[in-house]
Each structure stands twice: as C-alpha cells, then as structure tokens.
Amino acid sequence: MALCAPDEPEPETEQALTLGDIRSAFARLPLPASQLVIQPPDGLTLVNFDTNFYTPSTAPLTRRVVLLGRAITIEATPSEYHWDFDDGELLATSEPGAPYPDLTVTHNYTRTGSYRPSLDTVYSGRYRVGDGPWQTIPGTVTIEGTAQQLEAIEAQPKLVGYD
C-alpha cells in the first residue's frame, strides 16, 4: 500500500499482465477454419488416383484485444495442418498443400464410397503489449475444419472404334 496524505486518493495499482492471461486470450480468439480445396473438384475422385488437397488460408491474422486495460496485439499464424481423409488415414504437415500441378498433399482412396475429408489448422501465436517487442505465445490453438463430401468412384474403360 502506498503512503498518501489523508485527503489524497490512494494511487491505483496496475495489475500485472501474465503470460497466462495472454495464452487465455489467444485461445479465445475467434480464428477461422481453413478453407479446404479438393482437386478434382465437384466432390468426385477416382479410386487409386492422386486426389489433391490444399488450403489457400495461410496468411497470419492480427487481432487487437484489451487485457487489464492494456492494448495487446496478437498475431496468429497457421503453422501446422492436420488432414483427415476419412478412410482411417491422417496426415500432419507444416505446409498447406498446393493447387494442381504441384500436388504436395495427395491421397489415394483405395475403395469406392462416400468420404468426408476435413482439415484442422494449428495456429501459433505471438503478441506485443502496445508498441513493445513481439514475444512468442507458448502453445498452439487448433481450429477444426468442416468436412466436405467426396465420392470415390471407379472409372469404367470403354473401347471406342474408329470409323
């Protein structure tokens, strides 16, 4: 307690901002799920064919919050991607895949059927108080993606005669 003259108000003591406060704010941010793109498009793929998966959602997101009266800037960056192909196969990558023709994240469905692949995104974060230096937020936040409908079908070969 600070010493004050009898008619002076007691000065306000500033509550200490902890790393736990920052981590909690990071975990509560409304971060978006990544957009899942599947190629070939239109919800159809072939059995034993490289089906391409990627997300264009790779940019860091900046959010400003006020904690204990202080302006805090939090930057959330996608750092890992968890691909669930809905056939028992999972894949974790640090890259977001790429559109055709790069084919960096692919999967072969070995059976015909309906599948619901999805993509969860793991965000890493950093923060700064006011205009202070950036500091890493320990831990990550995972945002679950929405599953998409995908049908794996077999191609039927047909002989075509020449006239």
Secondary structure as UniProt FT lines:
FT   TURN            6..7
FT   HELIX           19..28
FT   STRAND          37..39
FT   TURN            42..43
FT   STRAND          44..46
FT   TURN            47..48
FT   STRAND          51..54
FT   STRAND          61..67
FT   TURN            68..69
FT   STRAND          70..84
FT   STRAND          90..93
FT   TURN            100..101
FT   STRAND          106..107
FT   STRAND          113..115
FT   STRAND          118..129
FT   TURN            130..131
FT   STRAND          135..143
FT   STRAND          150..153
//
